[in-house]
Amino acid sequence: MAGSLVKIAETTVSSAVASVTLTGIDSTYDVYQIIGSNIRPASAKQLEVRVTKGGSAQSDSEYDWAYKGIYTGGTFVNEGENGRDSFFIYNTYEETTASGRGNGLSMYLFNFNNASEYSFMTLEQTYLHATGNLGGNQGGCVHTVASASDGVQFIWDGGANFEQGTFTLYGLKK
């Protein structure tokens, strides 16, 4: 389906910033996609995401999320929480950040432009652990507030900065 992705916004981090926000979601498309590549914090932290409404990130306790963690150096894990203030995506490790390795993700966004439905996201994420093992998460999140969302904000817990990364928002043609 050549041409079915339409780039809406892109942010490339090249110096320290506390958050990355992508907006531009409206009724033009039913489904949106975010691709993130080479994402790295300045120090080991958890990557988290929040929806935006009217351009403002929602930090309420209305995020329910779950995923399957896959790791070649150990066992699989099931993770999830209800009533959180953000969607937890993954942890980073000091060794990973120091070695220059970046992480990648792909998210699909559904019902974001529907004011009478919950906004929800699916996630596929990969990383190379400091041990050389591969890992990733696959799952999703729902923001349990029936109102339209116009974007997302990526943050690191504890106020860490992004050191690098590219985030691109696409609309999927109807």
JOBEL-V583154 format. One record per run of one state. SS is the DSSP state (h for helix, s for strand, l for the rest). FROM is the first residue (numbers start at 1). LEN is the number of residues. If there is no record, write none. Layout:
SS,FROM,LEN ; SS,FROM,LEN
This chain:
l,1,4 ; s,5,9 ; l,14,3 ; s,17,1 ; l,18,1 ; s,19,5 ; l,24,7 ; s,31,11 ; l,42,4 ; s,46,8 ; l,54,2 ; s,56,2 ; l,58,5 ; s,63,9 ; l,72,5 ; s,77,8 ; l,85,2 ; s,87,5 ; l,92,2 ; h,94,5 ; l,99,4 ; s,103,8 ; l,111,7 ; s,118,11 ; l,129,5 ; s,134,13 ; l,147,4 ; s,151,6 ; h,157,3 ; l,160,2 ; s,162,11 ; l,173,2
